[in-house]
Amino acid sequence: MSKIKSIYDMLNPNVKTEIQASARKYDGARLLKYTLMSKSVWSELSIRDINELMSYGNISSTTMSPYSFLYGDNIINR
């Protein structure tokens, strides 16, 4: 039986590295990391969670498509 992956487990390696580095510096990033670890579906995230993911994960909003916001395209691996 396979374990259900969290959003944190599914993050692209570059984004995950940025989140890990930010979590060492900022309490907000650490809280975001735990939030991502507790969710398994992208739609469970709030707009604030996605905003913080973009900030702490060093993701530029200009490179994101509407599908990135709605479904996590280019942010998580399915």
C-alpha contacts under 8 A as a table, 3 or more apart, distances in Angstrom:
res1	aa1	res2	aa2	distance
4	I	40	S	7.25
5	K	8	Y	7.93
5	K	9	D	5.80
5	K	10	M	6.81
5	K	40	S	6.16
6	S	9	D	5.12
6	S	10	M	6.49
6	S	36	L	6.69
6	S	37	M	5.28
6	S	38	S	6.47
6	S	39	K	5.53
6	S	40	S	4.25
6	S	41	V	7.50
7	I	10	M	5.04
7	I	11	L	6.28
7	I	36	L	5.31
7	I	37	M	6.22
7	I	38	S	7.86
7	I	39	K	5.91
7	I	40	S	5.20
7	I	41	V	6.63
7	I	42	W	6.89
7	I	76	I	7.16
8	Y	11	L	5.38
8	Y	16	K	7.35
8	Y	33	K	7.00
8	Y	36	L	4.92
8	Y	37	M	5.10
9	D	37	M	7.32
10	M	76	I	5.10
10	M	77	N	5.13
10	M	78	R	6.63
11	L	15	V	6.35
11	L	16	K	5.73
11	L	75	I	5.92
11	L	76	I	4.23
11	L	77	N	6.11
12	N	15	V	5.42
12	N	16	K	6.15
12	N	74	N	7.46
12	N	75	I	5.65
12	N	76	I	5.28
12	N	77	N	6.13
13	P	16	K	5.05
13	P	17	T	6.10
14	N	17	T	5.20
14	N	18	E	6.38
15	V	18	E	5.14
15	V	19	I	6.21
15	V	57	G	4.96
15	V	58	N	7.09
15	V	59	I	7.60
15	V	75	I	7.11
16	K	19	I	5.06
16	K	20	Q	6.13
16	K	57	G	7.03
17	T	20	Q	5.15
17	T	21	A	6.24
17	T	57	G	7.86
18	E	21	A	5.15
18	E	22	S	6.10
18	E	56	Y	6.59
18	E	57	G	4.89
18	E	58	N	6.53
19	I	22	S	5.07
19	I	23	A	5.95
19	I	29	A	6.72
19	I	33	K	7.05
19	I	53	L	7.73
19	I	56	Y	5.59
19	I	57	G	5.05
20	Q	23	A	5.08
20	Q	24	R	6.60
20	Q	33	K	7.86
21	A	24	R	5.45
21	A	25	K	6.96
22	S	25	K	5.19
22	S	26	Y	5.87
22	S	29	A	5.77
22	S	30	R	7.59
22	S	56	Y	5.92
22	S	57	G	7.80
23	A	26	Y	5.35
23	A	27	D	6.54
23	A	28	G	7.48
23	A	29	A	4.60
23	A	30	R	4.36
23	A	33	K	7.23
24	R	27	D	7.95
24	R	30	R	7.33
25	K	29	A	7.88
26	Y	29	A	5.37
26	Y	30	R	6.51
27	D	30	R	4.99
27	D	31	L	6.24
28	G	31	L	5.09
28	G	32	L	6.19
29	A	32	L	4.91
29	A	33	K	6.12
29	A	52	E	7.57
29	A	56	Y	6.24
30	R	33	K	5.04
30	R	34	Y	6.45
31	L	34	Y	5.20
31	L	35	T	6.18
32	L	35	T	4.90
32	L	36	L	6.11
32	L	49	D	6.89
32	L	52	E	7.19
32	L	53	L	7.30
33	K	36	L	5.15
33	K	37	M	6.20
34	Y	37	M	4.90
34	Y	38	S	6.24
35	T	38	S	5.16
35	T	39	K	6.50
36	L	39	K	5.40
36	L	40	S	7.83
37	M	40	S	7.68
39	K	42	W	7.58
39	K	44	E	6.55
39	K	45	L	7.52
40	S	44	E	7.67
41	V	44	E	5.64
41	V	45	L	7.76
42	W	45	L	5.79
42	W	71	Y	6.28
42	W	72	G	6.51
43	S	46	S	7.77
43	S	70	L	7.54
43	S	71	Y	7.28
45	L	48	R	7.97
45	L	49	D	5.78
45	L	50	I	6.72
46	S	49	D	5.06
46	S	50	I	6.45
47	I	50	I	5.13
47	I	51	N	6.10
48	R	51	N	4.94
48	R	52	E	6.14
49	D	52	E	5.16
49	D	53	L	6.04
50	I	53	L	4.86
50	I	54	M	6.18
50	I	69	F	7.61
51	N	54	M	5.17
51	N	55	S	6.33
52	E	55	S	4.91
52	E	56	Y	5.89
52	E	57	G	7.81
53	L	56	Y	5.38
53	L	57	G	5.29
53	L	58	N	7.88
53	L	59	I	7.68
54	M	57	G	5.18
54	M	58	N	5.74
54	M	59	I	4.61
54	M	60	S	6.75
54	M	61	S	7.39
55	S	58	N	5.39
55	S	59	I	6.50
56	Y	59	I	7.88
59	I	63	T	7.73
60	S	63	T	5.59
60	S	64	M	6.95
61	S	64	M	5.19
64	M	67	Y	7.81
64	M	68	S	5.65
64	M	69	F	7.26
65	S	68	S	5.16
65	S	69	F	6.91
66	P	69	F	5.29
66	P	70	L	6.25
67	Y	70	L	4.94
67	Y	71	Y	5.43
67	Y	72	G	6.72
67	Y	73	D	5.93
68	S	71	Y	5.49
68	S	72	G	4.39
68	S	73	D	4.29
68	S	74	N	6.38
68	S	75	I	7.02
69	F	72	G	5.79
69	F	73	D	7.60
72	G	75	I	5.23
72	G	76	I	5.72
73	D	76	I	6.26
73	D	77	N	7.82
74	N	77	N	7.44
